Amino acid sequence: MRTRAPAFTWSEDLDESLNFWFWLRRSGGIEDGELRSRIQHWAGLDPYAGHLVVADDPRFREYLLVGQPWRLDWMQRTVEGGRSEKPRAYRARFRAIMATGVRMRVQWVMASFGERWLFPPDLAVIGIEGSTAEGRRAAVLEAAGSLQ
């Protein structure tokens, strides 16, 4: 039986409900302060509960027309970017992130690359638009260092 959580974990995702808030911000529906508050609330929810919160919003269906194709495109780009990384480079990056000792969740969102929101102890929300595979790799390592 394990008595304590591992010191290091790392995950990356594109969450539909979280991206809805970023799309709403882009379309002028909320300001940055409200966005930050919603991210903090979202961070404490079960993933399905987060979806239930946004599914009741009157603009969610409008978002889906834009958000679902956007998500599919970025998932494909992310997979292609992962395939372009050599095993040796992947191991080196993995070790560098592991060396930070953080437990980290990265959420890629519908925002310009370079926009970043950190929610210690473990959440990094990073804009993905305009990024390259190498840029995304570097952003994850930088976020890990910042959350350390």
SULQUI-V53766 format. One record per pair of residues at least 24 apart in sequence whose C-alpha atoms are under 10 Angstrom apart, sorted by sequence separation. I is the first residue (numbers start at 1). J is the second residue. D is the distance in whole Angstrom. If there is no record, write none. Layout:
BEGIN
I_J_D + I_J_D
END
This chain:
BEGIN
18_42_7 + 123_147_8 + 17_42_8 + 18_43_9 + 114_139_8 + 118_143_8 + 122_147_7 + 113_139_9 + 117_143_9 + 118_144_10 + 120_146_9 + 121_147_6 + 122_148_9 + 116_143_8 + 120_147_6 + 121_148_8 + 108_136_9 + 118_146_8 + 119_147_8 + 120_148_9 + 18_47_10 + 118_147_7 + 17_47_8 + 29_59_9 + 16_47_9 + 17_48_9 + 20_51_10 + 15_47_8 + 17_49_9 + 18_50_8 + 17_50_6 + 18_51_9 + 21_54_8 + 106_139_10 + 16_50_9 + 17_51_5 + 20_54_7 + 74_108_9 + 106_140_7 + 15_50_9 + 16_51_7 + 17_52_8 + 20_55_10 + 24_59_8 + 74_109_10 + 105_140_10 + 15_51_9 + 17_53_8 + 18_54_9 + 24_60_9 + 27_63_10 + 74_110_10 + 104_140_9 + 17_54_6 + 20_57_10 + 23_60_10 + 71_108_10 + 106_143_8 + 16_54_9 + 17_55_8 + 24_62_10 + 71_109_9 + 105_143_10 + 106_144_9 + 20_59_9 + 21_60_10 + 24_63_8 + 71_110_9 + 104_143_9 + 105_144_9 + 20_60_7 + 23_63_7 + 70_110_8 + 104_144_7 + 23_64_10 + 100_141_9 + 102_143_10 + 103_144_8 + 20_62_10 + 21_63_10 + 102_144_7 + 17_60_9 + 20_63_7 + 23_66_9 + 67_110_9 + 94_137_10 + 97_140_8 + 98_141_9 + 101_144_8 + 102_145_8 + 104_147_8 + 19_63_9 + 20_64_8 + 23_67_8 + 93_137_8 + 97_141_6 + 100_144_7 + 101_145_9 + 102_146_10 + 103_147_9 + 104_148_9 + 93_138_9 + 96_141_7 + 97_142_9 + 99_144_9 + 100_145_6 + 102_147_7 + 103_148_9 + 20_66_10 + 97_143_9 + 98_144_9 + 99_145_9 + 100_146_9 + 101_147_10 + 102_148_6 + 16_63_10 + 20_67_7 + 90_137_9 + 93_140_10 + 94_141_9 + 97_144_6 + 100_147_9 + 101_148_7 + 16_64_9 + 19_67_8 + 85_133_8 + 93_141_8 + 96_144_9 + 97_145_8 + 100_148_6 + 19_68_10 + 84_133_8 + 85_134_8 + 96_145_9 + 99_148_10 + 17_67_10 + 78_128_10 + 83_133_10 + 84_134_9 + 16_67_8 + 19_70_10 + 81_132_8 + 82_133_7 + 16_68_8 + 19_71_9 + 81_133_5 + 82_134_9 + 85_137_10 + 80_133_8 + 81_134_8 + 74_128_8 + 77_131_10 + 78_132_9 + 79_133_9 + 16_71_8 + 74_129_9 + 77_132_9 + 78_133_7 + 81_136_9 + 82_137_9 + 15_71_9 + 77_133_8 + 81_137_9 + 14_71_7 + 14_72_10 + 78_136_9 + 70_129_10 + 14_74_9 + 14_75_8 + 13_75_9 + 43_105_10 + 43_119_9 + 39_117_9 + 40_119_8 + 43_122_10 + 39_119_9 + 43_123_8 + 36_117_8 + 36_118_10 + 36_119_10 + 40_123_10 + 10_94_9 + 26_110_9 + 39_123_10 + 25_110_10 + 26_111_8 + 23_109_9 + 24_110_10 + 25_111_9 + 39_125_9 + 10_97_8 + 22_109_7 + 23_110_6 + 9_97_9 + 10_98_8 + 19_107_9 + 21_109_9 + 22_110_6 + 23_111_8 + 8_97_9 + 9_98_8 + 18_107_8 + 19_108_8 + 20_109_9 + 21_110_9 + 22_111_7 + 8_98_6 + 18_108_9 + 19_109_5 + 20_110_8 + 7_98_9 + 8_99_9 + 10_101_10 + 18_109_7 + 19_110_6 + 8_100_8 + 9_101_8 + 10_102_8 + 11_103_9 + 12_104_9 + 13_105_8 + 14_106_9 + 15_107_7 + 18_110_9 + 19_111_9 + 7_100_10 + 8_101_5 + 9_102_7 + 10_103_6 + 11_104_7 + 12_105_6 + 13_106_6 + 14_107_6 + 15_108_8 + 16_109_9 + 7_101_6 + 8_102_5 + 9_103_5 + 10_104_5 + 11_105_5 + 12_106_5 + 13_107_5 + 14_108_5 + 15_109_8 + 16_110_10 + 6_101_9 + 7_102_7 + 8_103_5 + 9_104_6 + 10_105_6 + 11_106_6 + 12_107_6 + 13_108_6 + 14_109_6 + 6_102_10 + 7_103_7 + 8_104_8 + 9_105_8 + 10_106_8 + 11_107_8 + 12_108_7 + 13_109_9 + 14_110_9 + 6_103_8 + 5_103_10 + 22_127_9 + 18_125_9 + 14_125_10 + 10_122_9 + 11_123_10 + 12_124_9 + 13_125_10 + 9_122_9 + 12_125_10 + 14_128_10 + 12_140_9 + 11_140_10 + 10_140_10 + 10_144_9
END
